[in-house]
């Protein structure tokens, strides 16, 4: 079983996306299912997100 992490920016920590290392992502309201995401895909997503945020 993976440890799932929630965003610290979620106001109530219940309406958010959770990340499970080596597993993928899931909706905190539907924890029984998840979307598998490879480490490479997750790293690409993070690089893209940072590049978009730093454009401003």
Residue, then its C-alpha position, 0 to 999 in steps of 0.5 A: x500500500x502506498x502513502x498518499x499525500x494531499x496538497x497543503x493548499x487544500x482548504x479542508x484537505x478533502x477536496x483535492x487530488x492526492x499523489x501516491x509515490x509509485x502509484x499515481x493520482x486519485x481524487x480524495x473523494x474517491x480513494x478506492x480508484x486511482x490513475x496510474x502515472x509513471x515517474x517520468x510522466x509525473x516529472x514532466x507534469x511538474x516541469x511543465x507546471x513550474x514553467x507555466x507558473x514562472x512565465x508571469 
